[in-house]
Amino acid sequence: MKKIYGILTIMFSLAMFTACENDDTDFSDIINGGKDPEYVPKSIEFDYTSLKEPDESFDFDDDDYVENMTVFYTVEVKYDGNTATVDGDGGTIKVSVDGAHVTVNSTARNVEYILSGSSSNGSFKVYSESKLKIGLDNLTLTNPDGPAINNQCGKSMYVELTPGSVNKLADGTRYVEEPGEDMKGTIFSEGQIIFNGAGRLDIEANCKNGIASDDYIVFRPGNVINVKSNVSNGVKANDGVDIRGGVLNIDIAADAGKGINSEFDVTISGGRTTVITAGGPFIEYNDTSSCAGIKCDSTFTMTAGTVNLKSTGEGGKGINCDENISVTGGELNIVTTGKKDKASPKGIKADGTIVFSGGKIYSYSKSADAIDAAEGFTFTEGYTFLNNKKNLFEITY
C-alpha cells in the first residue's frame, strides 16, 4: 500500500504542476518525494494524579514495612508561624523548641512523630537510638538554614503521608552546618527512608538534594511525591533506590543534576516515575558530568511500573548506569534532545550489558545513540520491533 500511495501522490502532484504551469509555485519537493519532517519524539510531561495500584503483599518480619512496627509512643508537633507546640514528650523523649525549630533527643523505642501546621522558619530534627515514624498531616515547613526534616539516626525512618493530606517541605539557599553531622537535602536521614501513605508531598530543594539518605530509599504505593531542584539531585541515596509504587515526579534544572542518583542499585517494580532534567554539563578539572534522569553506580532493574525520562540539556542522558541494565516488564520511555558537544547525550547507557526481555521500551536521542551498551546489548525472543535505528529504538513484548 505504501508504494501505491506514493505513485498516486506523485501523479496527483504532476497533474497539479501541469495545470499550473504559468504559476511560479515550486512543486519540486513534492515531485521528488518531499523533505523528511523533523522527527517528533514521544511527549513526556508530569502527571500529578494519583495512581490506582493493587495492595502490596509483604512478610511480617520485613523492616521496610511500617505495618510491622509497633508504636510505643506518640509525639505531636504543631507548627504555627514562628512557634511550635509539642504534646507527648517526656521521660526518655526530650524535645526542645527554639521558635519553630524542634529538636528531639530520644532513647525510647518505636516513636511516632506527627507533624502538622505551617512555618516558613522552622524544622524538625531527631537524634534517636531506634527506628522512628514521621507522619505528615498537612504540614508546610521551610527551614532557611538547612533541612526541613533531619534524621541523625542510622535506623529506619518511615515517612507516612496522611491519606488526603497535602504537605510541602523546602530547605533554604544556605545550610548552617553542625560539626560532625551530615545535612544533604530537604529531607535527610542517616538511615533508610521509607515512604508510605496515600497523601501528597511537594519538596523544593534550594541548596542540596530534595530527598537524601546515607542508606537506601523506598517508595511504596499510594504516595504522590513531587520534587523540584534548581541546584542538585532530586533523590540521592548511598545504598540504593527501590520504587515499588506510587507517583514520583522530579523536575531538575541544575547543571549535571540527576533525578535519581544512587551509589548502588536502582530497582523499579511499580508506580509511575517521571523525571525531566534541563541543566547543562558541569566541567571540573577536565572531568565532565551531565544530567541524567536516573544515574546508578551499580545495576538498574525494572520489572513493572512506568518510567518516563526526558533530558533537554547538552549531554543529558535518560539512564546512565555503571554496571548492567535489565528490563523484564513495565513501560520505559526515554527522550533526550540535548546537543552533543563537551558531553554526549544518550538514551540508555550502560558500562556493562543491556538486556530486554519484557515490557515496552522506547528510547530516543536527538543527537546521539538511543542505546549504548559497553559490554553488549541483547533482547530475548517474543518481541516486536517498532523502530530500530541509531537514535531511535522501540520494542514491545
PALUM-700202 format. One line per field, with one value per residue (C-alpha): residue number from 1; residue in three letters; chain; x, y, z. Coordinates in nm, 3 decimals. Layout:
N
num: (NUM;...)
residuo: (Ala;...)
cadena: (A;...)
X: (X;...)
Y: (Y;...)
Z: (Z;...)
END
This chain:
397
num: (1;2;3;4;5;6;7;8;9;10;11;12;13;14;15;16;17;18;19;20;21;22;23;24;25;26;27;28;29;30;31;32;33;34;35;36;37;38;39;40;41;42;43;44;45;46;47;48;49;50;51;52;53;54;55;56;57;58;59;60;61;62;63;64;65;66;67;68;69;70;71;72;73;74;75;76;77;78;79;80;81;82;83;84;85;86;87;88;89;90;91;92;93;94;95;96;97;98;99;100;101;102;103;104;105;106;107;108;109;110;111;112;113;114;115;116;117;118;119;120;121;122;123;124;125;126;127;128;129;130;131;132;133;134;135;136;137;138;139;140;141;142;143;144;145;146;147;148;149;150;151;152;153;154;155;156;157;158;159;160;161;162;163;164;165;166;167;168;169;170;171;172;173;174;175;176;177;178;179;180;181;182;183;184;185;186;187;188;189;190;191;192;193;194;195;196;197;198;199;200;201;202;203;204;205;206;207;208;209;210;211;212;213;214;215;216;217;218;219;220;221;222;223;224;225;226;227;228;229;230;231;232;233;234;235;236;237;238;239;240;241;242;243;244;245;246;247;248;249;250;251;252;253;254;255;256;257;258;259;260;261;262;263;264;265;266;267;268;269;270;271;272;273;274;275;276;277;278;279;280;281;282;283;284;285;286;287;288;289;290;291;292;293;294;295;296;297;298;299;300;301;302;303;304;305;306;307;308;309;310;311;312;313;314;315;316;317;318;319;320;321;322;323;324;325;326;327;328;329;330;331;332;333;334;335;336;337;338;339;340;341;342;343;344;345;346;347;348;349;350;351;352;353;354;355;356;357;358;359;360;361;362;363;364;365;366;367;368;369;370;371;372;373;374;375;376;377;378;379;380;381;382;383;384;385;386;387;388;389;390;391;392;393;394;395;396;397)
residuo: (Met;Lys;Lys;Ile;Tyr;Gly;Ile;Leu;Thr;Ile;Met;Phe;Ser;Leu;Ala;Met;Phe;Thr;Ala;Cys;Glu;Asn;Asp;Asp;Thr;Asp;Phe;Ser;Asp;Ile;Ile;Asn;Gly;Gly;Lys;Asp;Pro;Glu;Tyr;Val;Pro;Lys;Ser;Ile;Glu;Phe;Asp;Tyr;Thr;Ser;Leu;Lys;Glu;Pro;Asp;Glu;Ser;Phe;Asp;Phe;Asp;Asp;Asp;Asp;Tyr;Val;Glu;Asn;Met;Thr;Val;Phe;Tyr;Thr;Val;Glu;Val;Lys;Tyr;Asp;Gly;Asn;Thr;Ala;Thr;Val;Asp;Gly;Asp;Gly;Gly;Thr;Ile;Lys;Val;Ser;Val;Asp;Gly;Ala;His;Val;Thr;Val;Asn;Ser;Thr;Ala;Arg;Asn;Val;Glu;Tyr;Ile;Leu;Ser;Gly;Ser;Ser;Ser;Asn;Gly;Ser;Phe;Lys;Val;Tyr;Ser;Glu;Ser;Lys;Leu;Lys;Ile;Gly;Leu;Asp;Asn;Leu;Thr;Leu;Thr;Asn;Pro;Asp;Gly;Pro;Ala;Ile;Asn;Asn;Gln;Cys;Gly;Lys;Ser;Met;Tyr;Val;Glu;Leu;Thr;Pro;Gly;Ser;Val;Asn;Lys;Leu;Ala;Asp;Gly;Thr;Arg;Tyr;Val;Glu;Glu;Pro;Gly;Glu;Asp;Met;Lys;Gly;Thr;Ile;Phe;Ser;Glu;Gly;Gln;Ile;Ile;Phe;Asn;Gly;Ala;Gly;Arg;Leu;Asp;Ile;Glu;Ala;Asn;Cys;Lys;Asn;Gly;Ile;Ala;Ser;Asp;Asp;Tyr;Ile;Val;Phe;Arg;Pro;Gly;Asn;Val;Ile;Asn;Val;Lys;Ser;Asn;Val;Ser;Asn;Gly;Val;Lys;Ala;Asn;Asp;Gly;Val;Asp;Ile;Arg;Gly;Gly;Val;Leu;Asn;Ile;Asp;Ile;Ala;Ala;Asp;Ala;Gly;Lys;Gly;Ile;Asn;Ser;Glu;Phe;Asp;Val;Thr;Ile;Ser;Gly;Gly;Arg;Thr;Thr;Val;Ile;Thr;Ala;Gly;Gly;Pro;Phe;Ile;Glu;Tyr;Asn;Asp;Thr;Ser;Ser;Cys;Ala;Gly;Ile;Lys;Cys;Asp;Ser;Thr;Phe;Thr;Met;Thr;Ala;Gly;Thr;Val;Asn;Leu;Lys;Ser;Thr;Gly;Glu;Gly;Gly;Lys;Gly;Ile;Asn;Cys;Asp;Glu;Asn;Ile;Ser;Val;Thr;Gly;Gly;Glu;Leu;Asn;Ile;Val;Thr;Thr;Gly;Lys;Lys;Asp;Lys;Ala;Ser;Pro;Lys;Gly;Ile;Lys;Ala;Asp;Gly;Thr;Ile;Val;Phe;Ser;Gly;Gly;Lys;Ile;Tyr;Ser;Tyr;Ser;Lys;Ser;Ala;Asp;Ala;Ile;Asp;Ala;Ala;Glu;Gly;Phe;Thr;Phe;Thr;Glu;Gly;Tyr;Thr;Phe;Leu;Asn;Asn;Lys;Lys;Asn;Leu;Phe;Glu;Ile;Thr;Tyr)
cadena: (A;A;A;A;A;A;A;A;A;A;A;A;A;A;A;A;A;A;A;A;A;A;A;A;A;A;A;A;A;A;A;A;A;A;A;A;A;A;A;A;A;A;A;A;A;A;A;A;A;A;A;A;A;A;A;A;A;A;A;A;A;A;A;A;A;A;A;A;A;A;A;A;A;A;A;A;A;A;A;A;A;A;A;A;A;A;A;A;A;A;A;A;A;A;A;A;A;A;A;A;A;A;A;A;A;A;A;A;A;A;A;A;A;A;A;A;A;A;A;A;A;A;A;A;A;A;A;A;A;A;A;A;A;A;A;A;A;A;A;A;A;A;A;A;A;A;A;A;A;A;A;A;A;A;A;A;A;A;A;A;A;A;A;A;A;A;A;A;A;A;A;A;A;A;A;A;A;A;A;A;A;A;A;A;A;A;A;A;A;A;A;A;A;A;A;A;A;A;A;A;A;A;A;A;A;A;A;A;A;A;A;A;A;A;A;A;A;A;A;A;A;A;A;A;A;A;A;A;A;A;A;A;A;A;A;A;A;A;A;A;A;A;A;A;A;A;A;A;A;A;A;A;A;A;A;A;A;A;A;A;A;A;A;A;A;A;A;A;A;A;A;A;A;A;A;A;A;A;A;A;A;A;A;A;A;A;A;A;A;A;A;A;A;A;A;A;A;A;A;A;A;A;A;A;A;A;A;A;A;A;A;A;A;A;A;A;A;A;A;A;A;A;A;A;A;A;A;A;A;A;A;A;A;A;A;A;A;A;A;A;A;A;A;A;A;A;A;A;A;A;A;A;A;A;A;A;A;A;A;A;A;A;A;A;A;A;A;A;A;A;A;A;A;A;A;A;A;A;A;A;A;A;A;A;A;A;A;A;A;A;A;A;A;A;A;A;A)
X: (0.000;0.289;0.416;0.068;0.013;0.347;0.269;-0.075;0.071;0.331;0.075;-0.157;0.130;0.236;-0.121;-0.128;0.207;0.083;-0.238;-0.046;0.246;0.213;0.225;0.562;0.479;0.766;0.644;0.988;0.996;0.665;0.773;1.100;0.930;0.943;1.175;1.163;0.998;1.189;1.104;0.871;0.955;0.711;0.571;0.690;0.518;0.446;0.130;0.036;-0.272;-0.276;-0.234;-0.461;-0.244;-0.302;-0.244;0.106;0.192;0.481;0.638;0.557;0.924;1.023;1.155;1.076;0.707;0.581;0.290;0.538;0.632;0.450;0.431;0.503;0.496;0.334;0.452;0.254;0.422;0.208;0.373;0.219;0.429;0.733;0.629;0.570;0.388;0.469;0.246;0.353;0.719;0.869;1.059;1.318;1.185;1.328;1.202;1.343;1.181;1.354;1.091;0.960;1.278;1.211;1.487;1.424;1.666;1.517;1.627;1.272;1.188;0.941;0.825;0.578;0.603;0.301;0.383;0.119;0.071;0.283;0.608;0.839;1.118;1.109;1.248;1.227;1.546;1.580;1.853;1.736;1.862;1.568;1.369;1.101;0.788;0.713;0.356;0.298;-0.054;-0.099;0.245;0.407;0.761;1.061;1.399;1.602;1.924;1.913;1.693;1.324;1.340;1.674;1.712;2.051;1.961;2.105;1.787;1.483;1.273;0.921;0.762;0.386;0.173;-0.166;-0.435;-0.574;-0.312;-0.104;0.242;0.514;0.878;1.163;1.519;1.698;1.958;2.232;2.299;2.432;2.647;2.676;3.022;3.030;2.683;2.568;2.295;2.236;1.885;1.542;1.465;1.780;1.835;2.144;1.933;1.679;1.388;1.068;0.770;0.416;0.063;-0.188;-0.107;0.085;0.429;0.585;0.957;1.163;1.543;1.720;2.067;2.123;1.923;1.548;1.550;1.878;1.977;2.314;2.142;1.863;1.527;1.198;0.884;0.564;0.219;-0.015;0.240;0.229;0.570;0.687;1.046;1.182;1.550;1.748;2.075;2.138;1.966;1.606;1.664;2.009;2.090;2.413;2.278;2.005;1.667;1.368;1.048;0.767;0.477;0.329;0.377;0.717;0.771;1.118;1.197;1.568;1.709;2.062;2.371;2.471;2.172;2.027;1.665;1.756;2.119;2.211;2.556;2.418;2.126;1.806;1.509;1.165;0.872;0.572;0.439;0.474;0.805;0.866;1.193;1.265;1.610;1.705;2.055;2.378;2.708;2.940;3.314;3.582;3.949;3.869;3.605;3.264;2.938;2.598;2.235;2.058;1.708;1.848;2.213;2.319;2.667;2.560;2.269;1.933;1.647;1.289;1.017;0.694;0.557;0.605;0.918;0.925;1.255;1.335;1.659;1.689;2.033;2.364;2.483;2.175;2.102;1.795;1.958;2.331;2.440;2.789;2.704;2.416;2.063;1.774;1.413;1.173;0.841;0.666;0.689;1.006;1.001;1.313;1.368;1.694;1.707;2.030;2.319;2.648;2.948;3.152;2.916;2.742;2.368;2.243;1.904;2.008;2.376;2.540;2.907;2.804;2.530;2.174;1.915;1.549;1.315;0.975;0.763;0.763;1.080;1.112;1.442;1.516;1.825;1.820;2.198;2.350;2.275;1.941;2.116;2.480;2.597;2.973;2.963;2.673;2.308;2.062;1.686;1.516;1.254;0.894;0.949;0.807;1.028;0.858;1.182;1.543;1.773;2.084;1.900;1.558;1.490;1.140;1.041;0.740;0.678)
Y: (0.000;0.237;0.202;0.258;0.560;0.706;0.666;0.821;1.112;1.183;1.151;1.390;1.632;1.619;1.691;1.993;2.108;2.081;2.266;2.549;2.573;2.952;2.976;3.031;2.783;2.535;2.175;2.019;1.897;1.717;1.562;1.442;1.282;1.580;1.658;1.440;1.633;1.655;1.358;1.441;1.222;1.099;1.363;1.328;1.552;1.541;1.368;1.466;1.249;0.955;0.602;0.304;0.015;-0.331;-0.389;-0.491;-0.828;-0.849;-1.059;-0.969;-0.962;-0.720;-0.398;-0.199;-0.200;0.034;-0.205;-0.429;-0.153;-0.140;0.223;0.262;0.643;0.924;1.285;1.558;1.872;2.158;2.446;2.792;3.063;3.130;2.892;2.521;2.333;1.977;1.721;1.378;1.426;1.338;1.054;0.929;1.157;1.505;1.777;2.127;2.412;2.725;2.932;2.681;2.472;2.144;1.906;1.561;1.356;1.013;0.679;0.544;0.266;0.297;0.656;0.815;1.190;1.356;1.691;1.944;2.317;2.571;2.764;2.950;2.941;2.602;2.249;1.903;1.725;1.388;1.217;0.864;0.515;0.338;0.338;0.603;0.703;1.056;1.130;1.435;1.569;1.883;2.015;2.316;2.366;2.567;2.581;2.878;2.735;2.363;2.055;2.077;1.722;1.595;1.245;1.190;0.831;0.546;0.340;0.332;0.648;0.578;0.886;0.839;1.079;1.102;0.999;1.305;1.539;1.790;1.852;2.095;2.098;2.329;2.397;2.731;2.862;2.802;2.550;2.633;2.325;2.134;1.988;1.612;1.598;1.545;1.760;1.659;1.762;1.899;1.559;1.391;1.071;0.886;0.569;0.433;0.648;0.457;0.649;0.522;0.656;0.798;1.167;1.421;1.564;1.856;1.909;2.210;2.186;2.522;2.424;2.047;1.735;1.702;1.365;1.221;0.914;0.776;0.436;0.339;0.491;0.308;0.446;0.249;0.255;0.541;0.821;1.124;1.287;1.586;1.708;2.025;2.121;2.403;2.308;1.932;1.591;1.507;1.179;1.078;0.751;0.578;0.222;0.205;0.334;0.097;0.220;-0.025;0.204;0.547;0.857;1.025;1.345;1.501;1.833;1.919;2.246;2.215;2.161;1.792;1.729;1.380;1.298;0.980;0.933;0.607;0.489;0.135;-0.033;0.118;-0.121;-0.040;-0.279;-0.048;0.305;0.590;0.777;1.086;1.278;1.585;1.743;2.069;2.154;2.154;1.975;2.056;2.053;2.041;1.955;1.807;1.582;1.634;1.537;1.580;1.549;1.214;1.104;0.807;0.758;0.442;0.323;-0.042;-0.210;-0.089;-0.342;-0.281;-0.545;-0.340;0.011;0.309;0.522;0.840;1.027;1.341;1.540;1.858;1.988;1.927;1.572;1.482;1.110;0.907;0.622;0.626;0.303;0.193;-0.177;-0.375;-0.278;-0.527;-0.462;-0.756;-0.571;-0.238;0.062;0.266;0.588;0.800;1.118;1.316;1.627;1.792;1.856;1.668;1.884;1.865;1.590;1.320;1.262;0.902;0.746;0.438;0.394;0.107;0.041;-0.324;-0.506;-0.409;-0.689;-0.650;-0.947;-0.791;-0.478;-0.179;0.022;0.349;0.536;0.842;1.059;1.351;1.392;1.054;0.688;0.565;0.257;0.239;-0.084;-0.119;-0.497;-0.600;-0.535;-0.824;-0.875;-1.210;-1.373;-1.262;-0.900;-0.679;-0.408;-0.074;0.114;0.006;0.292;0.450;0.731;0.567;0.226;0.099;-0.253;-0.418;-0.763)
Z: (0.000;0.065;-0.295;-0.446;-0.223;-0.331;-0.703;-0.665;-0.473;-0.741;-1.026;-0.846;-0.787;-1.157;-1.263;-1.037;-1.172;-1.537;-1.465;-1.300;-1.541;-1.556;-1.177;-1.003;-0.723;-0.676;-0.658;-0.692;-0.332;-0.380;-0.709;-0.558;-0.261;-0.029;0.261;0.568;0.851;1.177;1.396;1.682;1.982;2.242;2.472;2.831;3.083;3.454;3.574;3.928;3.959;4.196;4.070;4.132;4.238;4.383;4.751;4.848;4.989;5.232;5.502;5.859;5.952;5.675;5.829;5.513;5.609;5.876;5.929;6.111;6.355;6.687;6.801;7.171;7.198;7.001;6.993;6.814;6.682;6.556;6.371;6.374;6.211;6.426;6.702;6.754;7.028;7.135;7.303;7.421;7.510;7.843;8.007;7.759;7.482;7.527;7.290;7.276;7.083;6.958;6.782;6.528;6.521;6.700;6.813;6.961;7.170;7.235;7.371;7.351;7.107;6.819;6.848;6.607;6.546;6.384;6.223;6.117;6.067;5.887;5.935;5.698;5.957;6.122;6.115;6.269;6.380;6.551;6.749;6.826;6.904;6.743;6.419;6.406;6.219;6.100;5.998;5.777;5.823;5.609;5.700;5.531;5.658;5.534;5.704;5.571;5.721;5.644;5.603;5.683;5.824;5.953;6.098;6.261;6.347;6.142;6.181;5.953;5.921;5.796;5.639;5.627;5.424;5.592;5.340;5.164;5.309;5.111;5.254;5.145;5.251;5.149;5.253;5.238;4.998;5.256;5.532;5.876;5.925;6.253;6.328;6.269;6.112;5.757;5.607;5.247;5.148;5.226;5.377;5.509;5.703;5.817;5.792;5.548;5.431;5.354;5.215;5.255;5.285;5.039;5.070;4.864;4.934;4.745;4.802;4.696;4.708;4.709;4.834;4.820;4.730;4.755;4.938;5.063;5.264;5.365;5.341;5.098;4.998;4.932;4.764;4.823;4.655;4.745;4.757;4.530;4.570;4.365;4.387;4.230;4.242;4.084;4.249;4.274;4.263;4.323;4.510;4.637;4.816;4.911;4.926;4.663;4.548;4.539;4.371;4.449;4.369;4.396;4.185;4.176;3.972;3.969;3.800;3.775;3.640;3.781;3.569;3.588;3.816;3.842;3.901;4.088;4.192;4.360;4.458;4.449;4.267;4.132;4.134;3.991;4.038;4.022;4.027;3.779;3.784;3.569;3.562;3.349;3.355;3.183;3.302;3.104;3.177;3.465;3.392;3.661;3.604;3.259;3.416;3.255;3.423;3.260;3.362;3.384;3.464;3.656;3.750;3.931;4.019;4.020;3.836;3.707;3.718;3.606;3.635;3.632;3.656;3.426;3.395;3.183;3.147;2.949;2.932;2.726;2.820;2.645;2.701;2.907;2.944;3.028;3.221;3.298;3.465;3.569;3.551;3.393;3.289;3.282;3.180;3.213;3.234;3.266;3.034;2.986;2.782;2.732;2.529;2.515;2.296;2.408;2.171;2.162;2.241;2.560;2.679;2.477;2.522;2.530;2.575;2.773;2.862;3.049;3.113;3.138;2.946;2.850;2.833;2.738;2.789;2.852;2.869;2.636;2.576;2.386;2.369;2.153;2.143;1.901;1.878;1.972;2.049;2.173;2.320;2.432;2.598;2.650;2.706;2.484;2.406;2.375;2.363;2.409;2.186;2.178;2.083;1.809;1.664;1.618;1.546;1.540;1.443;1.585;1.760;1.799;1.948;2.020;2.111;2.270;2.415)
END
